[in-house]
Amino acid sequence: MNPIWLIRMARWARNPPSWARVKLVVGVVLCCLALFAVEGIWGWPEWLTVNTIRHR
């Protein structure tokens, strides 16, 4: 583990983030997990796939 992360964790332990920040981070993580679940269940839509140009 990088020593910078240890310093960052100590700083968070002394001055924890506000509940609003915690709610924001949890909300973003839940949205990402929901998108991952939807993509895993129904798959990636064909209309969002980028067309690749193959050079011969």
N, CA, C and O atoms as a GROMACS GRO file, in nm:
protein
  224
    1MET      N    1   0.084  -0.117   0.000
    1MET     CA    2   0.000   0.000   0.000
    1MET      C    3   0.089   0.124   0.000
    1MET      O    4   0.191   0.129   0.069
    2ASN      N    5   0.051   0.220  -0.076
    2ASN     CA    6   0.125   0.345  -0.089
    2ASN      C    7   0.114   0.427   0.041
    2ASN      O    8   0.006   0.436   0.097
    3PRO      N    9   0.224   0.486   0.089
    3PRO     CA   10   0.216   0.567   0.212
    3PRO      C   11   0.122   0.687   0.201
    3PRO      O   12   0.069   0.734   0.301
    4ILE      N   13   0.102   0.737   0.080
    4ILE     CA   14   0.010   0.849   0.062
    4ILE      C   15  -0.132   0.809   0.103
    4ILE      O   16  -0.205   0.889   0.160
    5TRP      N   17  -0.170   0.682   0.074
    5TRP     CA   18  -0.303   0.635   0.111
    5TRP      C   19  -0.317   0.627   0.262
    5TRP      O   20  -0.424   0.655   0.316
    6LEU      N   21  -0.209   0.589   0.332
    6LEU     CA   22  -0.214   0.585   0.478
    6LEU      C   23  -0.234   0.725   0.536
    6LEU      O   24  -0.310   0.742   0.631
    7ILE      N   25  -0.166   0.823   0.479
    7ILE     CA   26  -0.184   0.962   0.524
    7ILE      C   27  -0.326   1.009   0.496
    7ILE      O   28  -0.387   1.077   0.578
    8ARG      N   29  -0.378   0.972   0.381
    8ARG     CA   30  -0.514   1.012   0.345
    8ARG      C   31  -0.617   0.948   0.438
    8ARG      O   32  -0.713   1.013   0.479
    9MET      N   33  -0.596   0.820   0.472
    9MET     CA   34  -0.688   0.753   0.564
    9MET      C   35  -0.682   0.815   0.703
    9MET      O   36  -0.784   0.828   0.770
   10ALA      N   37  -0.562   0.854   0.747
   10ALA     CA   38  -0.549   0.918   0.879
   10ALA      C   39  -0.620   1.053   0.879
   10ALA      O   40  -0.684   1.090   0.977
   11ARG      N   41  -0.610   1.125   0.769
   11ARG     CA   42  -0.678   1.255   0.759
   11ARG      C   43  -0.829   1.238   0.762
   11ARG      O   44  -0.900   1.317   0.824
   12TRP      N   45  -0.879   1.134   0.694
   12TRP     CA   46  -1.023   1.107   0.695
   12TRP      C   47  -1.070   1.064   0.833
   12TRP      O   48  -1.181   1.098   0.874
   13ALA      N   49  -0.985   0.990   0.907
   13ALA     CA   50  -1.022   0.948   1.042
   13ALA      C   51  -1.031   1.068   1.136
   13ALA      O   52  -1.117   1.071   1.225
   14ARG      N   53  -0.945   1.165   1.118
   14ARG     CA   54  -0.948   1.285   1.202
   14ARG      C   55  -1.060   1.380   1.163
   14ARG      O   56  -1.125   1.440   1.249
   15ASN      N   57  -1.084   1.395   1.034
   15ASN     CA   58  -1.187   1.486   0.983
   15ASN      C   59  -1.275   1.410   0.884
   15ASN      O   60  -1.254   1.418   0.763
   16PRO      N   61  -1.373   1.335   0.935
   16PRO     CA   62  -1.456   1.255   0.843
   16PRO      C   63  -1.540   1.345   0.751
   16PRO      O   64  -1.572   1.458   0.787
   17PRO      N   65  -1.575   1.293   0.634
   17PRO     CA   66  -1.657   1.372   0.542
   17PRO      C   67  -1.799   1.390   0.596
   17PRO      O   68  -1.843   1.315   0.683
   18SER      N   69  -1.868   1.490   0.544
   18SER     CA   70  -2.005   1.517   0.589
   18SER      C   71  -2.098   1.408   0.538
   18SER      O   72  -2.065   1.333   0.446
   19TRP      N   73  -2.218   1.401   0.600
   19TRP     CA   74  -2.316   1.302   0.558
   19TRP      C   75  -2.362   1.326   0.416
   19TRP      O   76  -2.394   1.231   0.344
   20ALA      N   77  -2.364   1.451   0.374
   20ALA     CA   78  -2.403   1.480   0.235
   20ALA      C   79  -2.303   1.420   0.138
   20ALA      O   80  -2.342   1.366   0.035
   21ARG      N   81  -2.173   1.429   0.169
   21ARG     CA   82  -2.070   1.372   0.082
   21ARG      C   83  -2.080   1.220   0.081
   21ARG      O   84  -2.065   1.157  -0.024
   22VAL      N   85  -2.105   1.160   0.197
   22VAL     CA   86  -2.119   1.015   0.205
   22VAL      C   87  -2.239   0.970   0.122
   22VAL      O   88  -2.229   0.871   0.050
   23LYS      N   89  -2.351   1.041   0.132
   23LYS     CA   90  -2.470   1.006   0.054
   23LYS      C   91  -2.443   1.020  -0.095
   23LYS      O   92  -2.489   0.937  -0.174
   24LEU      N   93  -2.370   1.122  -0.134
   24LEU     CA   94  -2.336   1.142  -0.275
   24LEU      C   95  -2.253   1.026  -0.327
   24LEU      O   96  -2.281   0.972  -0.435
   25VAL      N   97  -2.151   0.986  -0.253
   25VAL     CA   98  -2.064   0.877  -0.297
   25VAL      C   99  -2.142   0.745  -0.304
   25VAL      O  100  -2.126   0.669  -0.399
   26VAL      N  101  -2.224   0.719  -0.204
   26VAL     CA  102  -2.305   0.597  -0.205
   26VAL      C  103  -2.402   0.598  -0.322
   26VAL      O  104  -2.424   0.495  -0.386
   27GLY      N  105  -2.462   0.714  -0.352
   27GLY     CA  106  -2.554   0.725  -0.465
   27GLY      C  107  -2.484   0.698  -0.598
   27GLY      O  108  -2.540   0.630  -0.684
   28VAL      N  109  -2.364   0.750  -0.615
   28VAL     CA  110  -2.290   0.728  -0.739
   28VAL      C  111  -2.253   0.581  -0.753
   28VAL      O  112  -2.263   0.524  -0.862
   29VAL      N  113  -2.210   0.520  -0.643
   29VAL     CA  114  -2.174   0.378  -0.648
   29VAL      C  115  -2.297   0.293  -0.680
   29VAL      O  116  -2.287   0.198  -0.758
   30LEU      N  117  -2.411   0.324  -0.622
   30LEU     CA  118  -2.533   0.249  -0.651
   30LEU      C  119  -2.577   0.265  -0.796
   30LEU      O  120  -2.622   0.169  -0.858
   31CYS      N  121  -2.564   0.386  -0.851
   31CYS     CA  122  -2.597   0.407  -0.993
   31CYS      C  123  -2.505   0.324  -1.084
   31CYS      O  124  -2.551   0.265  -1.182
   32CYS      N  125  -2.377   0.321  -1.050
   32CYS     CA  126  -2.283   0.242  -1.131
   32CYS      C  127  -2.317   0.093  -1.122
   32CYS      O  128  -2.312   0.023  -1.223
   33LEU      N  129  -2.350   0.045  -1.003
   33LEU     CA  130  -2.386  -0.096  -0.989
   33LEU      C  131  -2.516  -0.127  -1.063
   33LEU      O  132  -2.530  -0.236  -1.120
   34ALA      N  133  -2.611  -0.034  -1.062
   34ALA     CA  134  -2.736  -0.056  -1.135
   34ALA      C  135  -2.711  -0.062  -1.286
   34ALA      O  136  -2.766  -0.149  -1.354
   35LEU      N  137  -2.628   0.027  -1.338
   35LEU     CA  138  -2.595   0.023  -1.481
   35LEU      C  139  -2.523  -0.106  -1.516
   35LEU      O  140  -2.548  -0.165  -1.622
   36PHE      N  141  -2.433  -0.150  -1.430
   36PHE     CA  142  -2.361  -0.275  -1.454
   36PHE      C  143  -2.458  -0.394  -1.456
   36PHE      O  144  -2.445  -0.483  -1.539
   37ALA      N  145  -2.555  -0.394  -1.364
   37ALA     CA  146  -2.652  -0.503  -1.359
   37ALA      C  147  -2.741  -0.503  -1.482
   37ALA      O  148  -2.768  -0.609  -1.539
   38VAL      N  149  -2.787  -0.387  -1.524
   38VAL     CA  150  -2.872  -0.379  -1.644
   38VAL      C  151  -2.794  -0.425  -1.767
   38VAL      O  152  -2.848  -0.497  -1.851
   39GLU      N  153  -2.669  -0.384  -1.777
   39GLU     CA  154  -2.588  -0.425  -1.891
   39GLU      C  155  -2.562  -0.575  -1.887
   39GLU      O  156  -2.555  -0.639  -1.991
   40GLY      N  157  -2.548  -0.631  -1.768
   40GLY     CA  158  -2.524  -0.775  -1.757
   40GLY      C  159  -2.648  -0.857  -1.788
   40GLY      O  160  -2.637  -0.967  -1.841
   41ILE      N  161  -2.766  -0.804  -1.755
   41ILE     CA  162  -2.889  -0.879  -1.777
   41ILE      C  163  -2.933  -0.870  -1.924
   41ILE      O  164  -2.958  -0.973  -1.987
   42TRP      N  165  -2.941  -0.750  -1.977
   42TRP     CA  166  -2.993  -0.732  -2.113
   42TRP      C  167  -2.886  -0.713  -2.217
   42TRP      O  168  -2.915  -0.720  -2.336
   43GLY      N  169  -2.764  -0.691  -2.178
   43GLY     CA  170  -2.655  -0.674  -2.274
   43GLY      C  171  -2.642  -0.531  -2.323
   43GLY      O  172  -2.725  -0.445  -2.292
   44TRP      N  173  -2.538  -0.508  -2.398
   44TRP     CA  174  -2.509  -0.376  -2.452
   44TRP      C  175  -2.594  -0.354  -2.576
   44TRP      O  176  -2.594  -0.439  -2.665
   45PRO      N  177  -2.666  -0.240  -2.586
   45PRO     CA  178  -2.750  -0.219  -2.704
   45PRO      C  179  -2.666  -0.200  -2.831
   45PRO      O  180  -2.560  -0.137  -2.829
   46GLU      N  181  -2.716  -0.253  -2.938
   46GLU     CA  182  -2.644  -0.246  -3.064
   46GLU      C  183  -2.630  -0.103  -3.114
   46GLU      O  184  -2.530  -0.069  -3.178
   47TRP      N  185  -2.727  -0.017  -3.085
   47TRP     CA  186  -2.721   0.121  -3.134
   47TRP      C  187  -2.618   0.204  -3.058
   47TRP      O  188  -2.588   0.316  -3.100
   48LEU      N  189  -2.565   0.154  -2.947
   48LEU     CA  190  -2.459   0.225  -2.876
   48LEU      C  191  -2.319   0.176  -2.911
   48LEU      O  192  -2.220   0.230  -2.862
   49THR      N  193  -2.311   0.075  -2.994
   49THR     CA  194  -2.182   0.019  -3.032
   49THR      C  195  -2.120   0.105  -3.142
   49THR      O  196  -2.186   0.141  -3.239
   50VAL      N  197  -1.993   0.136  -3.125
   50VAL     CA  198  -1.921   0.217  -3.223
   50VAL      C  199  -1.880   0.128  -3.339
   50VAL      O  200  -1.829   0.018  -3.318
   51ASN      N  201  -1.901   0.176  -3.459
   51ASN     CA  202  -1.859   0.101  -3.578
   51ASN      C  203  -1.709   0.118  -3.595
   51ASN      O  204  -1.658   0.230  -3.597
   52THR      N  205  -1.638   0.007  -3.608
   52THR     CA  206  -1.494   0.013  -3.627
   52THR      C  207  -1.461   0.010  -3.775
   52THR      O  208  -1.529  -0.056  -3.853
   53ILE      N  209  -1.359   0.082  -3.813
   53ILE     CA  210  -1.311   0.084  -3.951
   53ILE      C  211  -1.187  -0.004  -3.957
   53ILE      O  212  -1.087   0.024  -3.890
   54ARG      N  213  -1.195  -0.108  -4.036
   54ARG     CA  214  -1.081  -0.199  -4.047
   54ARG      C  215  -1.000  -0.165  -4.171
   54ARG      O  216  -1.053  -0.156  -4.282
   55HIS      N  217  -0.871  -0.145  -4.150
   55HIS     CA  218  -0.781  -0.116  -4.260
   55HIS      C  219  -0.721  -0.247  -4.309
   55HIS      O  220  -0.674  -0.329  -4.230
   56ARG      N  221  -0.722  -0.265  -4.440
   56ARG     CA  222  -0.666  -0.389  -4.497
   56ARG      C  223  -0.538  -0.361  -4.569
   56ARG      O  224  -0.476  -0.453  -4.623
   0.00000   0.00000   0.00000
